[in-house]
Amino acid sequence: MANLTLELEAERKRICQIAKDCGLDCFETVFELINYDQISQIASYGGFPVRYPHWKFGMEYEQLSKSYEYGLSKIYEMVINTDPCYAYLMEGNSMMDQKLVMAHVYGHCDFFKNNVWFSKTNRKMMDQMANHATRIKRYIDRYGYEEVERFIDTCLSLENLIDRHSILNGPQKMSEEPPAPPKDEFLFRVEKSYMRNYINPPDYVADQKQKQNEKNDQKTVFPSSPVRDVLSFLIHYAPLEDWQQDILTIIRDESYYFAPQGMTKTLNEGWASYWHSHMMTRHILNDSEIIDFADHHAGTMYMQMGGYNPYKVGIELFRDIEERWNKGRFGREWDECDDVRERKNWNKNTNLGREKIFEIRKIYNDVTFIDEFLTEDFCVRNKMFVYKMNKETGKFEVDTRDFKAIKAQLLFQMTNFGQPIIKIENANFENRGELLIQHVHEGLDLQPNYMDATMKNLFKVWKRPVNLVTIMDNEPQLFRFDGNDYTKHSLNDEKKSVEGEQQELPKA
C-alpha cells in the first residue's frame, strides 16, 4: 500500500488482520513512508499535507525539525482522523519501531471510527483543508498577503472561543435579528413639502419623539440568551467583509474538527497504547525485538513526579478497568465492602472486562473517563499525588495525598482544556451596540495579558467597544476596551453578584 517496502507491506497486512481478530473496527488505513523533514512539515500542519499559508506553521516546523536534529525529540507516529485514515511512518526507524507504530495507529483508527465524540467530524477533512488553503490563497492574491495575514492572526487568537460540547447537538442556531435603529414611524406621509408642517405639526412631532425616546430607553438585550460559541456569533453579526467572514468560518470549522482530539487525549492515547502493547507482546514481536520494545514502550510511558502523561494514565486505567470488571470489582456490593482482606481476594469471575473497555471507548471523553473510573487505589498505586518543590532540599515532595483534591485538579485541567469559559451576554450593551462578554469564574482569575489581547482582537472584529465581566482579586469587575484605552470599575458599588454560572450582569 502507498510507498511501503514489500517487507513493511507484509507486516501491515499481518498487523491489520491481528487488529481485526482482536475486535478493532477501523477505517481503511493508508500508510506513507516519509523522511524526517517531511514528517516535520506534515506535523507542523497538524497532520495534513496542505494548509493555508501562515507564519505559525513555519514556526512550528522550525521547532520540530531542530528538535529532531539536536536529538531532543522524535516523531514516531502520526495519524489523521479521516476516511480512509492516513498514517505516516518515518524512514530510518527499525522494523520493530515500524510494527509498533502500525499497531498503535490501528488503535487510533478504531477510536476515531467508533467514539461518539468523533462521529460528527468531517471524514473528508483532507480535501477540506486543501479547499481552505485554496480559498485563502485567492484572498491573498486579491487583498494582499499582509492584510489577510493580519486578519488570520486575529482569528487564530480567538479560535478557542467555541462551544466544544455542542459537537453532538450541533452548533447553537443564530436566527435572531439584531435590534434595528429606531424609525420615525409616527410621521404621516407627505406628498408636497409645503404641506409638511400642516400634516405633521411641530408640537405633535416633538411629543411623539419624546415618547419614542422613552421607549428606546427600555434597552434591548441581544442575544436573548447567552452564547457560548463566540466565533459563530461574530460570523453572523459582526460587520465583516465577505472574505473576512469566510476566513473566520474556516478557522471555526478547523477548531471544531480538532476539538474532539483535545477532549479525548487521555482516552485515545490510552486505547491505542493498550492495543499496541497487547498485540505486540502476544502476536507481533519476535524474540530478538523484546528488549527494544520494552525500552521504547517504557520511554513512552514514563511519567515524571507530579507530571501527567496521557499515554501512561490512559493505558493503566484501561488495564485497571479490565481487571476490575473481570473480577466483579464494581457495583453496590463491592462499594459497600469494607473488609480489606475480602476486597484484596475479591474475584467473582464475571469476565466482563473486555466488553467494558469497548463500551468506554465508544461513549466517554476524558472528563467522564477520569470522573467515573479514577479511584483512590489507582492513584496510590501509580503515585498520582500533588507535589511541590521543597526550597530547602531542592527536591519535589508530596504536597497532598487527598484523592478528592487530586481528582478535582485533573478534572479542572481537562474541562475546556483548562481554558476560561467565555460567553456573549449582550451585543447591545448600554443600548450602544457594544459587546458584553462574561467570564465564568471557577476559582482562577484571568491572566491580564491574555485578557487584554483577547478584548483587543474582539474589538478588531466587532469594531465597537468590548466589555468583560469577571472576578479579579476576589472582586467583581467590569473591564472595557474602546479601541484605544482599557478601563475598569468595580461592580460591588452596584451590588452586582458575579459568581460562577449565576453571575448577575450590569443591566443592559
Secondary structure, DSSP 8 states (H G I E B T S, - for coil): -TT--HHHHHHHHHHHHHHHHTT-----EEEEEE-HHHHHHHHHTTT-S-----HHHHHHHHHHHHHHHTTS-----EEESSSSEEEEEETT--HHHHHHHHHHHHHHHHHHHH-GGGTTS-TTHHHHHHHHHHHHHHHHHHH-HHHHHHHHHHHHHTTT-S-GGGTTT---------------TTS---SSGGGHHHHS-HHHHHHHHHHHHHHHTS---SSSS-BS-HHHHHHHHS---HHHHHHHHHHHHHHHHHHHHHHTHHHHHHHHHHHHHHHIIIII--GGGHHHHHHHHHHHH---TT---HHHHHHHHHHHHHHHHHHT--SHHHHH---HHHHHT-------HHHHHHHHHHH--HHHHHHHH--HHHHHHTT--EEEEETTTTEEEEEE--HHHHHHHHHHHHGGGG--EEEEEEEEETTTTEEEEEEE-SS----HHHHHHHHHHHHHHH-S-EEEEEEETTEEEEEEE-SS-EEEEESGGGT----GGG------
